[in-house]
Amino acid sequence: AALAATLAVPIRTLRRWQAWWREQLAQTPLWCGAQGGFVPPVDLQQAPGSLLERFLGDAADALVALLRFLSPLTSRSCRLHEGG
């Protein structure tokens, strides 16, 4: 409830986001192919924080790197561009 209040999103939305990180991401071809490259292994029960910790740089750089990593999961029309 505190996180929902901090982010100003309904608890139902937070639960949906948690389910995506914990269950749906784990079943994607992207994750199945990439998970072995993370040492130590990422604990998806603690995602997205546990995954974000694997990317280097300050908070902004790490977030951009995480979003680039996830970009193949989006449609081609929404793909992140290298230039920003």
Legacy VTK file of the C-alpha trace (Angstrom):
# vtk DataFile Version 3.0
C-alpha trace
ASCII
DATASET POLYDATA
POINTS 84 float
0.000 0.000 0.000
2.878 2.371 0.785
4.465 1.768 -2.615
1.126 2.309 -4.339
0.740 5.619 -2.518
4.315 6.684 -3.306
3.898 5.916 -7.012
0.295 7.129 -7.083
-0.904 3.948 -8.795
-3.606 1.517 -7.669
-2.512 -1.618 -5.795
-4.173 -3.658 -8.545
-1.793 -2.107 -11.077
1.232 -2.886 -8.879
0.114 -6.508 -8.626
-0.229 -6.700 -12.397
3.284 -5.245 -12.821
4.684 -7.724 -10.283
3.048 -10.618 -12.122
4.612 -9.464 -15.387
8.132 -9.301 -13.903
7.799 -12.549 -11.951
5.845 -14.723 -14.363
5.490 -13.372 -17.870
9.045 -12.055 -18.386
10.401 -15.432 -17.277
8.564 -17.128 -20.149
9.738 -14.863 -22.952
12.322 -16.063 -25.482
14.380 -12.975 -24.589
14.661 -13.983 -20.945
15.123 -17.688 -21.679
18.099 -16.836 -23.858
19.608 -14.124 -21.676
19.150 -15.282 -18.105
22.286 -17.429 -18.082
24.403 -14.375 -18.857
23.625 -12.741 -15.531
26.045 -13.645 -12.735
24.925 -13.938 -10.067
21.517 -15.053 -11.357
18.709 -12.504 -11.279
15.994 -13.207 -8.720
12.828 -12.398 -10.659
10.879 -12.430 -7.396
12.780 -9.208 -6.634
12.518 -7.761 -10.162
12.781 -5.239 -11.591
15.269 -4.099 -8.944
17.320 -7.295 -9.032
17.644 -7.006 -12.817
18.366 -3.281 -12.757
21.306 -3.939 -10.398
23.040 -5.891 -13.179
23.385 -2.828 -15.420
26.284 -0.451 -14.884
26.339 3.299 -14.460
24.361 5.762 -12.440
20.640 5.213 -11.951
19.710 6.880 -15.252
22.307 4.961 -17.279
21.322 1.652 -15.702
17.647 2.301 -16.408
18.357 3.149 -20.048
20.419 -0.039 -20.380
17.597 -2.094 -18.844
15.063 -0.557 -21.207
17.319 -1.298 -24.169
17.661 -4.881 -22.966
13.863 -5.190 -22.816
13.238 -3.380 -26.109
12.956 -6.581 -28.208
9.774 -7.296 -26.225
8.132 -4.190 -27.655
6.700 -3.745 -31.097
9.067 -2.601 -33.808
7.297 0.741 -33.974
8.217 1.381 -30.330
11.832 0.199 -30.455
14.339 2.429 -28.667
16.709 4.249 -30.960
20.437 4.373 -30.249
20.480 8.167 -30.470
18.061 8.628 -27.610
LINES 1 85
84 0 1 2 3 4 5 6 7 8 9 10 11 12 13 14 15 16 17 18 19 20 21 22 23 24 25 26 27 28 29 30 31 32 33 34 35 36 37 38 39 40 41 42 43 44 45 46 47 48 49 50 51 52 53 54 55 56 57 58 59 60 61 62 63 64 65 66 67 68 69 70 71 72 73 74 75 76 77 78 79 80 81 82 83
